[in-house]
Amino acid sequence: MTIETTAPTALRDLVFAEPVGFRPLSLDLHPSVPGAPLVVFLHGGGWRVGSRRAMAPTMPGDAPFARITAAGLAVASLDYRLSGEACFPAQVDDAAAALAWLRAHGDELGVDATRIVLWGESAGATLAALVALGPDEPRAGVRGVVDWYGPADLVALAEHQHALDDPGLREAGWLGHAVGADLDRAHAASPVWQVRPGAPPFHLAHGTADTAVPPDQSVALAQALLAAGVDAELTLVPGAGHLWQGDVDRDAILDAAIGFARRVTA
């Protein structure tokens, strides 16, 4: 990041769930002003790897979170079970459990958990979208979604890679089987196939040079959202690769997402 921002000390390692047979799941809370709306961040990593400690490899450390908190938004950055630990829908359940915990403890944490923006990058964006497009109770308080280059249609993505029957694909690892082995299950894990009227607004951003997750994925999701009457905005960033790699203005990308989050939680 090109701009450093000082922020209050983060509250680390807050356990929000202890799924039976698995490790405890924790979050880090980056506070802002008292009663601030809440960004709930889900990291990427192909559902295989990743850390709640950073927004993306090109945006390391706490500086991006500090930029968000300086804008008057608190941030809760989450763990979730990785695909080597559990398959879909465990990760969606983990995100829903975190939202429930944050709603229950929002007052003592000094955040307004009735005004939440789900913000994910790559695999985390898929999870954020699925929670926002899912049942009403788990997504209570969700006012919007920031979706950075998230896989939106696992079947189309596997077809693009000529890998519908490849059990080694990262999407297959998440599902627990090759994408083509159970298309209904693959559709259930694909935000494009879960779009419905009444969903919260979406801010989607994707690089035109992304070869890991083609920008067509975000285009398709934006089109489906708009067709359902959902407020959706899509920015295609020229020359940007996956994880915002390349010669791109990451500060501007971050600021656009912050502006959206402030708007929908106002």
KAQUI-V206116 format. One line per field, one symbol per residue. phi: phi as a letter, one per 40 degrees, with the letter a starting at -180 (. if undefined). psi: psi as a letter, one per 30 degrees, with the letter a starting at -180 (. if undefined). burial: + if it has 16 or more other ideal C-beta (glycine too) atoms within 10 Angstrom, else -. Layout:
phi = ???
psi = ???
burial = ???
//
This chain:
phi = .cbcbcbdccccgccbabccgbccbbbbbbcbcdgcdbcbbbcchggcbhaccacadcbcgcdccccccccgbcbbbbcaccccbacdbdccccccccccccccbdcccgbbccbbbcbbbfdccccdccccccdccccdgcbabbbcfcdbaccccccdcfbdbccccdcccccgaddccacccccccbddcbcadgcccbbbaaccbcccbdcdccccccccccccgccabbbccdgcccggchcbccccccccccccccccbc
psi = kfkkkkllkkjlhjkflikkgllkkllkkjlblkgklkkjkklaggfealkfflelffilafeeeeeeefggklkjklllklffellkgeeeeeeeeeeeeeefgeeffgljgfjkkkjlkbeeeeeeeeefgaleeegkfjflkjjjhkkfjeeeeeeeghhegjffkeeeeefglkeffieeeeefgjeefgklkglllkjkkkkfgjfejkffeeeeeeeeeefggkjkkkkkjkfkakghlailieeeeeeeeeeeeeefg.
burial = +-----+--+---+-++-------++++++++---++++++++++++--+-+-+++-++--++++++++-+-+++++++++++--++++++++++++++++++--+--+++++-++++++++++++++++++++---++-++++++++++++++++++----++----+++++++--+++----++-++++++++---+++++++++--+-++++-++-+++-++----+-+-++-+--+++++++-+-+--++-+++-+++-++-
//
